[in-house]
Structures are given as structure tokens and as C-alpha cells.
Amino acid sequence: MIKKHLSTSLAELLHRVATWVERLPPWLRPAFFGAGLVLAFMLWRGGLVLLPIVFVYLLIKNPAVLMKVLPLLIYVPGAGFLGGLLYGITAPALRPLGKAGSMLQFILGTWVYCVLLVFFIMPVIYSIQGKPSDNLSNSARWIISGGMAVIFGLALGIGATSHTSPGPDN
């Protein structure tokens, strides 16, 4: 089973996630695809091997760090889920706006992920490193998460809505 997992390409893994997600109601598909995409990246190529080793190592050497890291296993896919959920539930209202509405969907979905990154994930990483996590004001964090959402949301939206994809000859 592990040999089969490790020999699976990222494209195959994403195809499996997409096939499973297609069975869900349309408004819920983006949420599970977002969480599935994040989990796929976490588990792809060694996550099933590396995560248990790191877990045991931290449990023995530094359980305090382990307790700080464990929430990330919920925050990261949770951010993908919530971002996809916002993307999915805004579709009926934004679909009539055409490409602009689609871009706004991507920005909103990415913004949820960026908020969780800036307010929840980064403070955990700072605390592991022993750095103070309150070096930014709340308003600065909101501005950073919004700016990141616009940049990454537009990049994702343009890539996802582009009708041309590079082929083997390009």
C-alpha cells in the first residue's frame, strides 16, 4: 500500500480527490476540494511516512512543540475547506457577473485561507520559533491577508479560467 501511495503522481492523487468530490452537492464541492487539495499536498510523496516519524520524534524529544504543531493539522485543511465553502456559496450571487464574479469568488476563497494563515497558522509557527506573535496589529494583519488574497486569488482565478493550457508542444 505504501509503495503504491509513493508511486502515485500528484496529478493522479488530485484526480482521485476530484472524482470523490464530484459525488457531493455542487455548492459543497469547492469546500471539500479545497480541503482535499491541501491534504493531498500534505500527504503526497512521503507525508504518510514523514508525519508519523516527526510525531514520534517530537513526542519523545519535545512534547511542547508537538502540542503547538498539532493544531496545524486542523487549521491547514480547515482553511482549504472554509475557503472552498465561501467560494461555493457565493457562486449563485456572483455567477451572473461573469469573469469578474469568478475572480471575486477566487479572491474571497483565497481570503479565508489568508485570514487563517495570518491569524492562526503564523502565530503557531512564531511560537515554535520562540518569536513574539503579536508583532503586527490586527489592522495590519487584515491588510496583509486582504492583499495576499487579491494577489493569490487573481493568480488562481486567471489560471483556472484560462481557456488555454500549455500542451506538450508549448
Secondary structure, 3 states (H helix, E strand, C coil): CHHHHHCCCHHHHHHHHHHHHCCCCCCCHHHHHHHHHHHHHHHCCCHHHHHHHHHHHHHHHCHHHHHHHCCHHHHHHHHHHHHHHHHHHHHHHHHHHCHHHHHHHHHHHHHHHHHHHHHHHHHHHHHHHCCCCCCCCHHHHHHHHHHHHHHHHHHHHHHHHCCCCCCCCC
